[in-house]
Amino acid sequence: MAETDSRPTGPRDADGARGAPAPESQPATPPGPSPRSPSWLSYKVGDVCRSTGAVISEILYRSEKSFIFLDPADRLQCEFDEHACIDGDDSMAQASDLVCQARLNHFSRRIRRRAFGLVASGLTRALDTRTAGDKTDFFRDAREFLRFRRREGLQFVYLLSALLSVVAISAVSLLSQLLPIEANGRSILLAAHFGSLGALISISQRSRKIAIPRYASRFYAVAGGGSRIFFGAVFGAALLLLQKAGLVLNLLDSNPYALYAASLVAGFSERLIPELIGQFEKQLRPDESPSVPSGAPSPPPAETGDSAGSPSPSRE
């Protein structure tokens, strides 16, 4: 029998001649991982975020590194690349703190959404541009906006409560002029009316300078404005009582307009009536001997005849 050639044969040419042996096949190298775009680049309004499970109500910002949006309840939501964003968790914590402040102050929907926009802008710059060791305050604009809006809102409530208190006191005072009330009672209520007007003028002049605690409630602002007007009315009435008692402004008995003008000044000033009452209190106290201040040198002892330095009689 003829021996058969068991060697591997290569591909044959068109004439059927045997060609060179085919090279041994090499295992195929698996292809490298292809870069994949973040899933949030395809999100649109109404979709559900895969990482948070929230419905996208409004898209605030989107990039290769991060995606920031609002859900139907106006909550700020964020999805970011943890490997590409430096200190992303810290930036999210600062943004969440500012969002909580915006909610605690009961802003209107328009102001709250504007605050969320500034927070989202700061969070975007923090996630996309922060470098290692960067100490930049990316949320400065949002923080200043919230601080100003909070102070402005509380000062407006303070001024509005003061104005309503003046309206109430003025209504009672004017109504008393129409009722059969004793003349002295009507005068006291009228003086209280002018005192409250003076307090309102004082508040209007320094409304921007009134110090209100950072996290004060609206009830605190209402109580502050109403109490300031109340004390102004009390001071105006107290000045009238002191004048009728002959303790102050005795020359104004024949000029009621000047007396009511003085009541307005008493309501405007927060120190006038307390100082007058303090002086009246001193007049009611019994005379007290002045005490020697501590640390003062004691007077020298009186000299006697033996120690006065006079010459003693000589002995003979």
C-alpha positions as CSV (number, residue, x, y, z in Angstrom):
1,M,0.0,0.0,0.0
2,A,1.2,3.5,-0.7
3,E,2.0,5.5,2.2
4,T,-0.3,8.4,2.8
5,D,1.1,11.8,3.7
6,S,-0.3,12.7,7.1
7,R,1.3,16.1,7.2
8,P,-1.1,19.1,7.3
9,T,-1.6,20.5,4.0
10,G,-2.2,24.1,3.2
11,P,-4.7,25.5,0.9
12,R,-4.5,24.4,-2.7
13,D,-4.1,26.7,-5.6
14,A,-6.3,26.7,-8.7
15,D,-4.3,23.8,-10.3
16,G,-4.7,21.6,-7.3
17,A,-1.0,21.8,-6.3
18,R,-0.3,21.5,-2.7
19,G,0.7,24.7,-1.1
20,A,2.6,25.5,2.0
21,P,1.3,24.2,5.3
22,A,-1.2,26.4,7.0
23,P,0.1,28.2,10.1
24,E,-1.2,27.2,13.4
25,S,-4.2,29.2,14.6
26,Q,-3.6,31.6,17.5
27,P,-6.2,32.2,20.2
28,A,-8.1,35.5,19.5
29,T,-7.3,38.4,21.9
30,P,-10.5,39.7,23.4
31,P,-11.2,43.3,22.5
32,G,-10.6,46.0,25.2
33,P,-13.5,47.5,27.0
34,S,-15.2,50.2,24.9
35,P,-15.9,53.5,26.6
36,R,-19.5,53.7,27.6
37,S,-21.4,57.1,28.0
38,P,-23.1,57.7,31.3
39,S,-26.8,56.7,31.3
40,W,-27.9,60.2,32.4
41,L,-26.9,61.7,29.0
42,S,-30.0,60.1,27.5
43,Y,-32.4,61.1,30.3
44,K,-35.3,63.5,29.5
45,V,-38.0,65.0,31.5
46,G,-40.4,62.4,32.7
47,D,-37.9,59.6,32.8
48,V,-37.0,57.7,36.0
49,C,-33.4,58.1,37.3
50,R,-31.9,54.6,37.6
51,S,-29.7,55.3,40.6
52,T,-32.2,57.3,42.7
53,G,-35.5,56.0,41.4
54,A,-36.9,59.6,41.3
55,V,-38.9,61.0,38.4
56,I,-37.1,63.8,36.5
57,S,-39.3,66.9,36.7
58,E,-36.8,69.5,35.6
59,I,-33.2,69.1,34.4
60,L,-30.9,71.7,36.0
61,Y,-27.5,70.5,34.7
62,R,-26.0,67.6,32.7
63,S,-22.4,66.7,31.8
64,E,-20.1,63.7,31.4
65,K,-19.4,63.8,35.1
66,S,-22.7,64.7,36.7
67,F,-26.5,65.0,36.3
68,I,-28.6,67.3,38.5
69,F,-32.4,67.6,38.4
70,L,-35.5,68.2,40.4
71,D,-38.2,65.6,41.2
72,P,-41.9,66.4,41.3
73,A,-41.7,67.4,44.9
74,D,-39.0,70.0,44.1
75,R,-36.3,68.0,45.8
76,L,-32.8,68.4,44.4
77,Q,-31.4,65.1,43.1
78,C,-28.0,64.3,41.7
79,E,-26.1,61.5,40.0
80,F,-22.4,61.7,39.4
81,D,-19.3,59.7,38.5
82,E,-17.6,58.8,41.8
83,H,-14.3,58.1,40.0
84,A,-14.2,61.4,38.0
85,C,-15.5,63.8,40.7
86,I,-13.2,64.7,43.5
87,D,-14.8,64.9,46.9
88,G,-18.2,64.4,45.4
89,D,-19.8,63.2,48.6
90,D,-18.6,66.3,50.4
91,S,-20.0,68.5,47.7
92,M,-23.3,66.7,47.9
93,A,-23.4,67.1,51.7
94,Q,-22.9,70.9,51.4
95,A,-25.7,71.1,48.8
96,S,-28.0,69.1,50.9
97,D,-27.4,71.4,53.9
98,L,-28.3,74.5,51.8
99,V,-31.4,72.7,50.4
100,C,-32.5,72.0,54.0
101,Q,-32.0,75.6,54.9
102,A,-34.2,76.7,52.0
103,R,-37.0,74.4,53.1
104,L,-36.8,75.4,56.8
105,N,-37.3,79.1,56.1
106,H,-40.7,78.5,54.3
107,F,-39.8,80.5,51.2
108,S,-42.2,80.9,48.4
109,R,-42.0,78.4,45.5
110,R,-40.4,81.0,43.2
111,I,-37.7,81.9,45.7
112,R,-37.1,78.3,46.7
113,R,-36.6,77.2,43.0
114,R,-34.2,80.1,42.5
115,A,-32.3,79.0,45.6
116,F,-32.2,75.4,44.2
117,G,-30.8,76.8,40.9
118,L,-27.9,78.5,42.7
119,V,-27.2,75.4,44.8
120,A,-27.2,73.3,41.6
121,S,-24.8,75.8,40.0
122,G,-22.4,75.6,42.9
123,L,-22.7,71.8,42.9
124,T,-22.0,71.6,39.2
125,R,-18.8,73.6,39.5
126,A,-17.8,71.6,42.6
127,L,-18.3,68.2,40.8
128,D,-16.8,69.2,37.5
129,T,-13.9,71.6,38.4
130,R,-12.8,70.7,41.9
131,T,-9.2,69.5,42.1
132,A,-7.3,67.7,44.9
133,G,-6.8,70.1,47.9
134,D,-9.1,72.8,46.4
135,K,-10.5,75.0,49.1
136,T,-12.8,77.1,46.9
137,D,-16.2,77.9,48.3
138,F,-18.4,76.8,45.3
139,F,-21.6,77.5,47.3
140,R,-20.9,81.1,48.3
141,D,-23.5,82.6,46.0
142,A,-26.2,80.2,47.2
143,R,-25.3,80.8,50.9
144,E,-25.4,84.6,50.5
145,F,-28.7,84.4,48.7
146,L,-30.3,82.3,51.5
147,R,-28.9,84.5,54.2
148,F,-30.2,87.7,52.6
149,R,-33.6,86.2,51.8
150,R,-34.0,84.9,55.3
151,R,-33.1,88.3,56.9
152,E,-35.3,90.2,54.4
153,G,-38.3,87.9,55.1
154,L,-38.0,88.2,58.9
155,Q,-37.6,92.0,58.8
156,F,-40.6,92.3,56.5
157,V,-42.7,90.2,59.0
158,Y,-41.3,92.4,61.9
159,L,-42.3,95.6,60.1
160,L,-45.7,94.3,59.0
161,S,-46.6,93.2,62.6
162,A,-45.6,96.6,63.9
163,L,-47.8,98.3,61.3
164,L,-50.8,96.2,62.1
165,S,-50.3,96.9,65.9
166,V,-50.3,100.6,65.2
167,V,-53.5,100.2,63.2
168,A,-55.1,98.4,66.1
169,I,-54.1,100.9,68.8
170,S,-55.1,103.8,66.6
171,A,-58.5,102.3,66.0
172,V,-59.1,101.9,69.7
173,S,-57.9,105.5,70.4
174,L,-60.0,107.0,67.7
175,L,-63.0,105.0,68.7
176,S,-62.6,106.2,72.3
177,Q,-63.1,109.8,71.1
178,L,-66.6,108.9,69.9
179,L,-67.6,107.0,73.0
180,P,-68.8,108.6,76.3
181,I,-65.5,108.1,78.1
182,E,-64.0,110.4,80.7
183,A,-61.8,113.1,79.3
184,N,-58.7,111.9,81.1
185,G,-59.2,108.4,79.7
186,R,-59.5,109.8,76.1
187,S,-56.3,111.8,76.7
188,I,-54.4,108.7,77.8
189,L,-55.5,106.7,74.8
190,L,-54.7,109.5,72.5
191,A,-51.2,109.8,74.0
192,A,-50.8,106.0,73.6
193,H,-51.7,106.4,69.9
194,F,-49.0,109.0,69.4
195,G,-46.5,106.9,71.3
196,S,-47.2,104.0,69.0
197,L,-46.7,106.2,66.0
198,G,-43.4,107.3,67.4
199,A,-42.4,103.7,67.8
200,L,-43.4,102.9,64.2
201,I,-41.2,105.8,62.9
202,S,-38.3,104.4,64.9
203,I,-38.8,100.9,63.5
204,S,-39.1,102.3,59.9
205,Q,-35.8,104.2,60.2
206,R,-33.7,101.3,61.4
207,S,-35.7,98.3,59.9
208,R,-32.6,97.2,58.0
209,K,-30.4,97.3,61.1
210,I,-32.7,95.3,63.4
211,A,-30.8,92.2,64.5
212,I,-32.9,89.1,64.2
213,P,-31.4,85.6,65.1
214,R,-30.4,83.4,62.2
215,Y,-33.0,80.7,62.7
216,A,-35.7,82.8,64.3
217,S,-39.3,81.8,63.4
218,R,-41.9,84.2,62.0
219,F,-43.7,84.1,65.3
220,Y,-40.6,85.5,67.0
221,A,-40.5,88.4,64.4
222,V,-44.3,89.0,64.9
223,A,-43.9,89.1,68.7
224,G,-40.9,91.5,68.4
225,G,-42.6,94.0,66.1
226,G,-45.8,94.0,68.1
227,S,-44.1,94.3,71.5
228,R,-42.1,97.3,70.3
229,I,-45.3,99.1,69.3
230,F,-46.9,98.1,72.5
231,F,-44.1,99.6,74.6
232,G,-44.1,102.8,72.5
233,A,-47.8,103.2,73.3
234,V,-47.1,102.6,77.0
235,F,-44.3,105.1,77.0
236,G,-46.6,107.8,75.4
237,A,-49.3,107.2,78.0
238,A,-46.6,107.2,80.8
239,L,-45.3,110.5,79.7
240,L,-48.8,112.0,79.9
241,L,-49.3,110.5,83.4
242,L,-45.9,112.0,84.6
243,Q,-46.9,115.4,83.2
244,K,-50.3,115.3,84.8
245,A,-48.6,114.5,88.1
246,G,-46.5,117.6,87.8
247,L,-43.2,115.7,87.6
248,V,-42.2,116.6,84.0
249,L,-43.1,119.3,81.4
250,N,-45.1,121.4,83.7
251,L,-45.1,124.2,81.1
252,L,-47.2,122.2,78.7
253,D,-50.5,122.3,80.6
254,S,-52.0,124.9,78.4
255,N,-50.7,123.4,75.1
256,P,-52.1,119.9,74.5
257,Y,-50.5,119.7,71.0
258,A,-47.1,120.0,72.5
259,L,-47.9,117.3,75.0
260,Y,-49.0,114.9,72.4
261,A,-45.9,115.7,70.4
262,A,-43.9,114.9,73.5
263,S,-45.8,111.5,73.7
264,L,-44.7,110.8,70.1
265,V,-41.1,111.5,71.1
266,A,-41.4,109.2,74.1
267,G,-42.6,106.4,71.8
268,F,-39.8,107.1,69.4
269,S,-37.1,106.9,72.1
270,E,-36.6,103.7,73.9
271,R,-34.6,105.3,76.8
272,L,-36.5,108.5,77.5
273,I,-39.3,107.1,79.7
274,P,-37.1,104.5,81.6
275,E,-34.6,107.3,82.4
276,L,-37.4,109.6,83.7
277,I,-38.8,106.8,85.8
278,G,-35.3,106.1,87.2
279,Q,-35.0,109.8,88.2
280,F,-38.4,109.7,89.8
281,E,-37.4,106.6,91.7
282,K,-34.3,108.3,93.1
283,Q,-36.5,111.2,94.4
284,L,-38.7,108.7,96.3
285,R,-35.7,107.1,98.0
286,P,-34.7,108.4,101.4
287,D,-31.4,110.4,101.6
288,E,-28.5,108.1,102.0
289,S,-25.2,109.2,103.5
290,P,-22.4,109.0,100.9
291,S,-20.2,106.0,101.5
292,V,-16.4,106.3,101.5
293,P,-15.1,104.6,98.4
294,S,-13.0,101.5,99.0
295,G,-9.3,102.0,98.8
296,A,-9.4,105.6,99.8
297,P,-6.7,106.6,102.3
298,S,-8.0,107.1,105.8
299,P,-7.7,110.5,107.4
300,P,-4.8,111.0,109.8
301,P,-5.6,110.8,113.5
302,A,-6.2,114.1,115.3
303,E,-3.2,115.4,117.2
304,T,-3.5,115.9,121.0
305,G,-1.6,118.3,123.1
306,D,1.0,115.8,124.2
307,S,1.8,114.7,120.6
308,A,1.4,118.1,118.9
309,G,5.0,118.8,119.1
310,S,4.7,121.7,121.6
311,P,7.8,122.2,123.9
312,S,7.5,120.6,127.3
313,P,8.2,122.8,130.3
314,S,11.8,122.7,131.3
315,R,12.8,121.4,134.6
316,E,14.7,123.6,136.8
